[in-house]
Amino acid sequence: MDYRAEIQKLKSEKDVAILAHYYAEGAIQDLADYVGDSFYLAKMGQQVSQKNILLAGVVFMAESVKILNPEKTVLVPDLMAGCSLVDGAPYDKYLAWRRQHPDALCMTYINSSAEVKSISDVIITSSNAAQILESIPRERHILFGPDQHLGQWLSKKTGREMIFWPGACQVHILFNADRLRQLIAEQPDALVIAHPECDDEILKYASVIGATSKLLTEVETNKNYKKFIVATETGIFHEMQKRRPDAELIQAPVVDQNCLCNDCPFMKMNTVEKIYHALKTFKPEVSVPEELRLKAFIALDRMMKITAGHSVTWPDLFQG
């Protein structure tokens, strides 16, 4: 079967926009209507004219789109496409942590469940985290979760102290500093770029640190380098190579030389065949109970408003 042709036909017949994350496989990115990082996908979910959305990424991203667009049907290729950060921040434990600091504002990474978003004050992504942090009054205490490495990088960048949830991305923590240092010595003409979910031992070697969209822009526009050592998930290489075909992209090394550990196993659960079946059957569908959606909407809506340049009101105490 020509899945690509069938998908294009079903998209048109059923009024579906396909959104894909940069970490999905290249074939999926090529057939998507929009490809981007977590914030871009959330934004495009609000802007597309289609009544239905299929999100090829991980389920928390589809939940965010559904929370912001309750009138739309939101599909995913595989409901099992989760996230280690979501798994590592269960609602009951996150709630107990929040309750220990009722006077603090809680910034929560978008890599979190709808339930965790519902007890957060604002959601952030790696591309807008600094902007959102700067909008919070200096005198307020801040909780940051669930990715401690992103939070620690943000704290150093802004000079703001925060209390961190002890979570980490299973992909980004596997890069190996000793092997990276050796690789840099072997490739002295390469620029090291890294995602802030990486451990600080990796970030200290990076000349450019940022969200997937920032790393992509760096490769595309920095003509002083033709070689880049990239410390993030390998899916981004597809778009980097499309925009900069003359560049040599080198994956930052992980601990186990024989392991493809820098591929997110959840992202790779998305396949073209699964997208076809999701469009054909209109399943699996992501749903968020309305009471939960309304609570989670508050924190996501604050993110969208602040990123768009609008002012917001912050609660005095956590009442949960």
VEXDREN-2710 file (C-alpha; in Angstrom, 1 decimal):
% VEXDREN-2710
k/r/px/py/pz
1/MET/0.0/0.0/0.0
2/ASP/1.1/3.5/-0.7
3/TYR/0.6/4.8/2.8
4/ARG/1.6/8.4/1.9
5/ALA/-1.0/8.7/-0.8
6/GLU/-3.7/7.1/1.4
7/ILE/-2.8/9.4/4.3
8/GLN/-3.1/12.5/2.0
9/LYS/-6.4/11.3/0.8
10/LEU/-7.8/10.6/4.3
11/LYS/-6.5/13.9/5.6
12/SER/-8.5/15.8/3.0
13/GLU/-11.6/13.6/3.3
14/LYS/-11.7/13.8/7.1
15/ASP/-10.5/17.4/7.6
16/VAL/-7.4/16.5/9.6
17/ALA/-4.2/18.5/10.2
18/ILE/-1.1/16.4/11.0
19/LEU/1.3/17.9/13.5
20/ALA/4.7/16.2/14.0
21/HIS/7.5/16.7/16.5
22/TYR/11.1/17.0/15.3
23/TYR/11.9/13.7/17.1
24/ALA/9.5/11.7/15.0
25/GLU/11.1/9.7/12.1
26/GLY/11.8/11.6/8.9
27/ALA/9.1/10.0/6.8
28/ILE/6.5/11.2/9.3
29/GLN/8.0/14.7/9.3
30/ASP/7.8/14.8/5.5
31/LEU/4.1/14.0/5.4
32/ALA/3.1/16.3/8.3
33/ASP/1.4/19.7/7.7
34/TYR/3.4/21.3/10.5
35/VAL/6.6/20.1/12.2
36/GLY/8.1/21.7/15.3
37/ASP/8.9/21.7/19.0
38/SER/6.4/21.3/21.8
39/PHE/5.5/25.0/22.0
40/TYR/5.1/25.3/18.2
41/LEU/2.8/22.3/18.1
42/ALA/0.6/23.7/20.9
43/LYS/0.4/27.0/19.1
44/MET/-0.4/25.4/15.7
45/GLY/-3.1/23.3/17.4
46/GLN/-4.9/26.5/18.1
47/GLN/-4.3/28.0/14.7
48/VAL/-5.1/25.2/12.2
49/SER/-8.5/25.5/10.4
50/GLN/-9.1/21.8/10.3
51/LYS/-11.6/20.4/12.8
52/ASN/-9.4/17.4/13.6
53/ILE/-5.8/17.0/14.5
54/LEU/-3.4/14.0/14.5
55/LEU/-0.3/14.6/16.6
56/ALA/2.7/12.4/15.8
57/GLY/4.8/12.8/18.9
58/VAL/4.0/11.7/22.4
59/VAL/0.7/11.7/24.2
60/PHE/1.4/14.6/26.6
61/MET/1.7/16.8/23.5
62/ALA/-1.7/15.6/22.2
63/GLU/-3.2/16.2/25.6
64/SER/-2.0/19.8/25.6
65/VAL/-3.5/20.4/22.1
66/LYS/-6.8/18.9/23.4
67/ILE/-6.8/21.0/26.6
68/LEU/-6.4/24.2/24.5
69/ASN/-8.9/23.0/21.8
70/PRO/-11.7/21.0/23.4
71/GLU/-13.9/21.3/20.3
72/LYS/-11.4/19.4/18.1
73/THR/-10.9/15.7/17.9
74/VAL/-7.3/14.9/18.6
75/LEU/-5.8/11.6/17.4
76/VAL/-2.4/9.9/18.1
77/PRO/-0.8/7.0/16.3
78/ASP/-0.1/5.1/19.5
79/LEU/-1.5/5.8/23.0
80/MET/1.5/4.0/24.5
81/ALA/3.8/6.7/23.3
82/GLY/4.6/8.2/26.7
83/CYS/7.5/10.1/28.3
84/SER/10.0/9.3/31.0
85/LEU/9.4/12.7/32.5
86/VAL/5.7/12.1/32.7
87/ASP/6.3/8.7/34.3
88/GLY/8.7/10.2/36.8
89/ALA/6.3/12.8/38.1
90/PRO/3.1/11.0/39.2
91/TYR/0.3/13.3/40.2
92/ASP/0.0/12.3/43.8
93/LYS/3.7/12.8/44.6
94/TYR/3.8/16.1/42.6
95/LEU/0.7/17.3/44.5
96/ALA/2.4/16.4/47.9
97/TRP/5.5/18.3/46.8
98/ARG/3.4/21.4/45.8
99/ARG/1.6/21.3/49.2
100/GLN/4.9/21.6/51.0
101/HIS/5.4/25.0/49.4
102/PRO/1.9/26.7/49.2
103/ASP/3.4/30.2/48.8
104/ALA/5.5/29.2/45.8
105/LEU/4.5/29.5/42.1
106/CYS/4.9/26.2/40.2
107/MET/6.5/26.2/36.8
108/THR/5.9/22.9/35.1
109/TYR/7.6/21.7/31.9
110/ILE/5.1/20.8/29.2
111/ASN/6.6/17.2/29.4
112/SER/4.0/16.4/32.1
113/SER/0.6/14.8/32.5
114/ALA/-2.7/16.7/32.3
115/GLU/-3.2/16.0/36.0
116/VAL/0.1/17.5/36.9
117/LYS/-0.6/20.5/34.7
118/SER/-3.9/21.0/36.6
119/ILE/-2.0/21.7/39.8
120/SER/0.6/24.0/38.2
121/ASP/0.6/27.7/37.8
122/VAL/2.2/28.0/34.4
123/ILE/3.5/25.6/31.8
124/ILE/6.8/26.2/30.0
125/THR/8.8/24.7/27.2
126/SER/12.5/24.9/26.7
127/SER/11.9/27.6/24.0
128/ASN/10.0/30.0/26.2
129/ALA/11.1/29.1/29.8
130/ALA/13.4/32.1/30.3
131/GLN/10.7/34.5/29.1
132/ILE/8.1/33.0/31.4
133/LEU/10.5/33.0/34.4
134/GLU/11.2/36.7/33.9
135/SER/7.5/37.4/34.0
136/ILE/7.3/36.1/37.6
137/PRO/7.9/38.7/40.3
138/ARG/11.4/38.4/41.8
139/GLU/10.1/38.0/45.4
140/ARG/8.1/34.9/44.6
141/HIS/9.4/31.4/45.4
142/ILE/9.4/29.1/42.5
143/LEU/9.0/25.3/42.1
144/PHE/10.3/23.8/38.9
145/GLY/9.6/20.3/37.5
146/PRO/9.8/17.7/36.3
147/ASP/13.1/18.1/34.5
148/GLN/15.8/19.2/37.0
149/HIS/18.5/19.7/34.3
150/LEU/16.4/22.1/32.3
151/GLY/15.5/23.9/35.6
152/GLN/19.2/24.1/36.7
153/TRP/20.3/25.5/33.4
154/LEU/17.5/28.0/33.5
155/SER/18.5/29.0/37.1
156/LYS/22.1/29.6/36.0
157/LYS/21.0/31.6/32.9
158/THR/18.6/33.9/34.8
159/GLY/20.1/34.0/38.3
160/ARG/16.8/32.9/39.8
161/GLU/16.7/30.4/42.6
162/MET/14.3/27.5/42.3
163/ILE/13.3/24.3/44.1
164/PHE/13.6/21.4/41.7
165/TRP/11.6/18.2/41.2
166/PRO/14.2/15.4/40.8
167/GLY/13.3/14.3/37.3
168/ALA/15.3/13.8/34.1
169/CYS/14.7/12.7/30.4
170/GLN/15.9/9.2/29.9
171/VAL/17.4/10.1/26.5
172/HIS/19.3/13.3/27.3
173/ILE/20.9/12.0/30.5
174/LEU/22.7/9.3/28.6
175/PHE/25.2/11.5/26.8
176/ASN/28.7/10.8/28.1
177/ALA/31.0/13.7/29.1
178/ASP/34.3/11.8/28.8
179/ARG/33.5/10.5/25.4
180/LEU/32.2/13.9/24.3
181/ARG/35.5/15.5/25.4
182/GLN/37.4/12.9/23.4
183/LEU/35.2/13.6/20.3
184/ILE/35.8/17.3/20.6
185/ALA/39.5/16.7/20.5
186/GLU/39.1/14.5/17.4
187/GLN/36.8/17.1/15.7
188/PRO/38.2/20.5/16.7
189/ASP/36.4/22.2/13.8
190/ALA/33.0/21.1/15.0
191/LEU/30.5/23.3/17.1
192/VAL/28.9/21.6/20.0
193/ILE/25.2/22.3/20.4
194/ALA/23.0/20.8/23.1
195/HIS/19.5/20.7/24.5
196/PRO/19.1/22.0/28.1
197/GLU/17.7/18.6/29.3
198/CYS/21.3/17.4/29.1
199/ASP/23.3/17.0/32.3
200/ASP/25.5/20.0/33.2
201/GLU/28.6/17.9/32.5
202/ILE/27.5/17.9/28.9
203/LEU/26.2/21.5/28.8
204/LYS/29.6/22.9/29.9
205/TYR/31.1/21.7/26.5
206/ALA/28.3/23.3/24.4
207/SER/28.7/26.6/22.7
208/VAL/25.0/26.8/22.0
209/ILE/22.2/25.5/24.4
210/GLY/18.6/25.7/23.5
211/ALA/15.3/24.1/22.4
212/THR/15.2/21.9/19.3
213/SER/14.0/24.9/17.3
214/LYS/17.1/27.0/18.5
215/LEU/19.5/24.1/17.7
216/LEU/17.9/23.8/14.2
217/THR/18.3/27.5/13.6
218/GLU/21.9/27.4/14.7
219/VAL/22.8/24.7/12.2
220/GLU/20.8/26.5/9.4
221/THR/22.3/30.0/9.9
222/ASN/25.8/29.6/11.3
223/LYS/27.9/29.5/8.2
224/ASN/31.1/29.7/10.2
225/TYR/30.8/26.0/10.8
226/LYS/30.2/23.0/8.5
227/LYS/30.4/20.4/11.3
228/PHE/28.2/20.2/14.4
229/ILE/28.2/17.8/17.4
230/VAL/24.6/17.6/18.4
231/ALA/23.5/16.5/21.9
232/THR/19.8/15.8/21.6
233/GLU/17.5/13.2/20.1
234/THR/18.5/12.1/16.6
235/GLY/15.1/12.9/15.0
236/ILE/16.2/16.5/14.7
237/PHE/18.9/15.5/12.2
238/HIS/16.3/15.1/9.5
239/GLU/15.2/18.7/9.4
240/MET/18.8/20.0/10.0
241/GLN/20.0/18.1/7.0
242/LYS/17.1/19.4/4.9
243/ARG/17.9/23.0/5.8
244/ARG/21.7/22.6/5.7
245/PRO/22.6/19.8/3.3
246/ASP/26.3/20.8/3.3
247/ALA/26.6/20.4/7.1
248/GLU/28.1/17.3/8.8
249/LEU/26.1/16.3/11.8
250/ILE/27.7/14.2/14.5
251/GLN/25.7/12.7/17.3
252/ALA/27.1/13.4/20.7
253/PRO/28.3/10.0/22.2
254/VAL/26.4/8.1/24.8
255/VAL/27.7/5.7/27.5
256/ASP/27.2/2.6/25.5
257/GLN/28.7/2.8/22.1
258/ASN/26.5/-0.1/20.8
259/CYS/23.3/1.4/22.0
260/LEU/20.8/3.7/20.2
261/CYS/19.9/5.2/23.5
262/ASN/19.8/8.7/22.1
263/ASP/16.7/7.7/20.2
264/CYS/13.5/8.3/22.2
265/PRO/11.7/4.9/22.2
266/PHE/8.4/6.6/22.7
267/MET/8.8/9.0/19.7
268/LYS/9.8/6.0/17.6
269/MET/6.5/4.3/18.4
270/ASN/5.0/6.6/15.8
271/THR/5.0/5.0/12.3
272/VAL/3.5/5.9/9.0
273/GLU/1.4/2.8/9.1
274/LYS/0.0/3.7/12.5
275/ILE/-0.9/7.2/11.2
276/TYR/-2.8/5.6/8.3
277/HIS/-4.8/3.4/10.7
278/ALA/-5.5/6.2/13.1
279/LEU/-6.9/8.3/10.2
280/LYS/-8.8/5.4/8.8
281/THR/-10.5/4.4/12.1
282/PHE/-10.3/7.8/13.9
283/LYS/-8.7/5.9/16.8
284/PRO/-6.9/6.2/19.2
285/GLU/-8.4/9.5/20.3
286/VAL/-7.0/11.5/23.2
287/SER/-9.6/12.7/25.6
288/VAL/-9.3/14.8/28.8
289/PRO/-12.3/15.0/31.2
290/GLU/-13.8/18.4/31.2
291/GLU/-13.2/19.2/34.9
292/LEU/-9.5/18.2/34.5
293/ARG/-9.2/20.1/31.2
294/LEU/-10.5/23.3/32.7
295/LYS/-8.0/23.1/35.6
296/ALA/-5.1/22.3/33.3
297/PHE/-6.1/25.0/30.8
298/ILE/-5.3/27.7/33.3
299/ALA/-1.5/26.9/33.4
300/LEU/-1.3/26.3/29.6
301/ASP/-3.2/29.5/28.8
302/ARG/-0.9/31.5/31.0
303/MET/2.0/30.1/28.9
304/MET/0.4/31.1/25.7
305/LYS/-0.5/34.6/26.9
306/ILE/2.9/35.3/28.4
307/THR/4.7/34.1/25.3
308/ALA/2.5/36.3/23.2
309/GLY/3.5/39.3/25.4
310/HIS/0.4/39.6/27.5
311/SER/0.4/40.2/31.3
312/VAL/-1.2/37.7/33.6
313/THR/-2.3/37.5/37.2
314/TRP/-0.5/35.1/39.6
315/PRO/-2.3/33.4/42.6
316/ASP/-1.1/34.2/46.1
317/LEU/-1.2/30.7/47.5
318/PHE/-1.7/27.2/46.2
319/GLN/-5.2/26.1/47.3
320/GLY/-5.1/22.5/46.2
END
